[in-house]
Amino acid sequence: METCMSIVIGILFAIGTYLILSKTLLRIILGTSIIGHGVNLLLLTMGGLKKGGPPLLSLNTLTFTDPLPQALILTAIVINFATTALFLVLSYRAYKVLGTDDVEQLRGYNDE
């Protein structure tokens, strides 16, 4: 299972990197969000993909799952959502004010 998750994580990082290297702001924002999802899967995979009961003392199970990676991932999901929303609002405002979402035109490079 870890091999399959590693392949999915590599694909997500490749797609995110490809989108970050494009010229439009929307693709850059989506690329950062996809890389954030890849990091979440990486945290889950590194925490161990094992089956077990919840870490409660009253249960008589022999194996327990570690709740720390899951807590870190929930926090990362909220932070990723907030930063994506902020970037989308900033890019929309830049598009309304400047009339373009091309990164080179926003930097002042004119191809004319």
C-alpha positions in Angstrom: 0.0 0.0 0.0 2.9 2.4 0.7 4.2 1.9 -2.8 0.8 2.9 -4.3 0.7 5.9 -2.0 4.2 6.9 -3.0 3.3 6.8 -6.7 0.2 8.9 -6.1 2.3 11.4 -4.0 4.8 11.6 -6.9 2.1 12.2 -9.4 0.6 15.0 -7.3 4.0 16.7 -6.8 4.6 16.4 -10.6 1.3 17.9 -11.5 1.7 20.7 -8.9 5.2 21.6 -10.1 4.0 21.7 -13.7 1.1 24.0 -12.7 3.4 26.3 -10.7 5.7 26.8 -13.6 2.9 28.2 -15.8 2.3 31.8 -16.5 -1.3 32.3 -15.2 -2.1 33.0 -11.6 -5.0 30.6 -11.4 -2.8 27.6 -12.4 -0.1 28.7 -9.9 -2.7 28.7 -7.1 -4.1 25.3 -8.1 -0.5 24.0 -8.3 0.2 25.1 -4.7 -3.0 23.5 -3.5 -2.3 20.2 -5.3 1.2 20.1 -3.7 -0.4 20.8 -0.4 -2.6 17.7 -0.9 0.5 15.7 -1.8 2.1 16.8 1.4 -0.9 15.6 3.4 -0.7 12.2 1.8 3.0 12.1 2.5 2.4 12.9 6.2 -0.2 10.1 6.3 2.1 7.6 4.6 5.1 8.4 6.7 2.9 8.1 9.8 2.3 4.5 8.9 -0.6 2.9 7.1 -1.6 0.3 9.6 -4.9 -1.1 10.8 -5.8 -0.9 14.5 -8.2 0.4 17.0 -8.5 3.8 18.4 -6.0 4.7 21.1 -8.4 4.3 24.0 -7.3 2.6 27.2 -10.7 0.9 27.9 -10.6 -1.2 24.7 -8.8 -4.6 24.7 -7.1 -4.3 21.3 -3.5 -5.2 20.7 -2.7 -2.7 17.9 -3.4 1.0 18.0 -3.2 3.7 15.3 -1.2 6.9 15.9 -3.6 9.9 16.0 -0.8 12.5 15.6 -0.4 12.3 11.7 -4.2 12.6 11.4 -4.3 15.6 13.6 -1.4 17.2 11.6 -3.3 16.5 8.4 -6.5 18.1 9.6 -4.6 21.2 10.6 -2.8 21.2 7.2 -6.1 20.9 5.4 -7.5 24.0 7.1 -4.3 26.0 6.5 -4.2 24.9 2.8 -7.9 25.9 2.4 -7.3 29.3 4.0 -4.2 30.1 2.0 -5.9 29.0 -1.3 -8.9 31.2 -0.5 -6.6 34.2 0.2 -4.6 33.6 -3.0 -7.8 33.4 -5.0 -9.1 36.6 -3.6 -5.8 38.4 -4.2 -5.5 37.1 -7.8 -9.1 38.2 -8.5 -8.4 41.6 -7.2 -5.2 41.9 -9.2 -7.2 40.8 -12.3 -9.9 43.4 -11.7 -7.4 46.2 -11.1 -4.7 45.3 -13.7 -6.9 43.5 -16.3 -4.6 40.5 -16.7 -3.6 37.3 -14.8 -0.4 36.7 -16.8 2.6 36.8 -14.4 5.0 38.3 -16.9 2.6 41.2 -17.6 2.1 41.7 -13.9 5.9 42.0 -13.5 6.0 44.7 -16.2 7.5 42.7 -19.0 5.9 43.7 -22.2 6.3 41.5 -25.3 5.2 44.3 -27.6 
